[in-house]
Each structure stands twice: as structure tokens, then as C-alpha cells.
Amino acid sequence: MSIESPTGNGSTRSKRADALRNQQTLLAAAAEVFVTYGVDAPIRQIAAAAGVGMGTIYRHFPTRADLVTAVYHHQIEECAEAGPRLLASAESPIDALRQWIDLFVDFLVTKHGLADALQSDSDRFAALHTHFVDRLLPVSAQLLDAATDADDIEPGTQPYELMRGIGNLCIGRDSDPRYDPRRLIALLLKGLQMPQRL
């Protein structure tokens, strides 16, 4: 039980924490809906997935572009924070890299349609792309370095090349149901691995 100060700051902090939790729940629900239905999914569908009213969404995010931008930021942060956590918990650096690449692919799928959703605000889109590179490139480098140091993968793989290659393999997933980028990404990762020693 929190003790409220005479100025009521305890209650204010509690409300802020609740609002932040609600916003995180909303962003996670929106990201899941975007993965399945794209960024043009109806707002009511996102509200239902989050278990909130549409008014709550509009109170946090007055426009669709605001919501899409917030989801994109949220996903970047989740992906960035996952890298070090996976390195600490996975059985090996190559397992950490593999699990992080899965998250990165999920993120890229969520990102589908972002440029169209923000086409009227190219500055916002450019700022998001810069943030994406600035946050995720060092994480990719850290995972690659750890896997190289453990002799899991061949040295010389550049983090930007890996991210760009994965991104290119994800293109076309929505337009062709027969295409599974994850299978090709698994082959890419296998190609980076050191040959098994006898």
C-alpha cells in the first residue's frame, strides 16, 4: 500500500504508472493486430484486442499516425532490450542471435505499411528510421561479436548487412502466401555458421 504525501503525489504517481501500463498494453495489442491485419486495421479491432474503449485509444493517440509511430517506437525498444537479455540467458551466442533474429523479423512484419501510414509526414518517418538504425545496429553488432568470439559464426559479417539482408528477405511476404521468409533467413544464418569440426 502506498502512503500518499500531503500534496497527493502518491496518488499522482500511481495514476501515471497505471496510465503507462495501459499504454504499454495498448501498444502490444496494436502491434499484434498490425502483424495480422496491417497498419490499416480498424481502431475498434485494436481497442477490442487491448480490452479498452476506442475513446481510450484516441486519448493516448489522437491520430492513426500517432498510434503507428508509438507502436514502431515500442517495438524498436523491445527488440533493442531483448539483445543483451538473450545473450545472458540463451545457451550459446548463436542461440541468442537466432532468437533475436526471430524478434527482428516479427518487428519487420509489424512495420509493414509504416511508410504508407506516415506518407503525409516524411520527417516523422525519417526520424523513426534513424532511431531504428541507431538503436538496433549496436545490438546486432553485440550479438554478432559474441557469436564470432564463440566461434559460432565466421568473422566478417557486418551488422548493417545482416539487418538489411533480413529486411530484404521479408519483402513480399504479404503479397505471396507461399513465401516464407523465415525459412530463407534460417538458411542465411546457417550459411554464417562455422563449419563443424570433426
Secondary structure as GFF3:
##gff-version 3
##sequence-region A 1 198
A	DSSP	alpha_helix	9	37	.	.	.	ID=ss1
A	DSSP	alpha_helix	43	50	.	.	.	ID=ss2
A	DSSP	alpha_helix	54	60	.	.	.	ID=ss3
A	DSSP	alpha_helix	64	89	.	.	.	ID=ss4
A	DSSP	alpha_helix	93	111	.	.	.	ID=ss5
A	DSSP	alpha_helix	114	117	.	.	.	ID=ss6
A	DSSP	alpha_helix	122	149	.	.	.	ID=ss7
A	DSSP	alpha_helix	159	170	.	.	.	ID=ss8
A	DSSP	alpha_helix	181	192	.	.	.	ID=ss9
###
